[in-house]
Amino acid sequence: MKPEMEYLGYTYEVEYDDDPDDCTRKFWHIVRDSSGQEVKGENWGPYHNVTFDEFKQFVIDHIVANEQPEITSEIHEFYMMIERDRGNVRS
């Protein structure tokens, strides 16, 4: 399955099931880290269509809460990538 979105090495995939009786679509959200491991913790409901901004915020929150870079340059580059993406820093 081709990822719907990618950010900082993380990917977002969605699977869905259409219910023709009530015209709804139920989503299964799948987030994977840069090693391809599925990441748990997102709280998007089955009827929520995730935006790129929501996906980016989830990735940032997950990295900050779970990954501890070993050296200062890695931390610096991580935050610079976020600020570049936000348009706060010019390359």
N, C-alpha and C positions, 0 to 999 in steps of 0.2 A: 504494500500500500504506500502510495506517495504521500509524504507529509503535507498537511494543509498549510502549516506555518513553521518557520524556523527562527531561532533567536539564541545567540550565544552558545551554539552547539546543541541546544535542546530542540526537539521537534514536537509538533502537535498533530495528531491524527484524529479523525472522527469517523465513527461508524454510526449508521443510523438505520432505523426501521420505520417505514411509513405505515400508518394505520388508516386505511381507506374509509373505515366506518365513521371516524370522527375527524378526518382530515388533519391529523397531527403527525409529527415526526419526532421520534424519541432518539436522542443522541447518546453515544458512549464516547467519552472523552479519553484519549490516550496521550499522555505526555511521556517522552523518553529523554534521558540525559544523553550526553555526548558519547557514552559507551553503549547506548542502545537499551539500557535498563529502564523499565517502566518506573515512573516517578508517581508516588501516591501523595495525596494531600490536597489535590484540587477539590473545590466544593461546588463545582458547576452542576446545576441540576440537569436532568435528562431532557428538558425542553428548552434549554438555554443554548443559543447560538453564540459561541465564544468569539470575541473580537480580538484583533491582534494586540491591542493595548492591554486587554485582560490577560492574554497569554504572556506578554512581556513582563507584566507585573508579577505574575505567578512565578516565572523563571527567576526574576531578581530576588523575590522573597525566599524562594527555595534555596538559591545559592547562598544568600546571606545567612539563612538559618542553619544550613547543613554542611556547607563546604568551608573549610578553613585553609586558604592558601598558605603554603609554607614560607614563602619569602615576600618581602615588601614589594618587589617589582610586580609580582603577580596581583597583589591587591591593587596597586596603582593602575595597572593595565585594565583590570576588571572595571574599576570605577570610571576610568577614562572612556572605555567602550560605552558604558551607560550614558555618560554625559555627551559623548559624540552623537549617540543615537537620539538623544533628546534635543540636539541642536545647540547645546550650551558651550561646546568646544569645537573649534575648527581644526581640521587635520593639518 
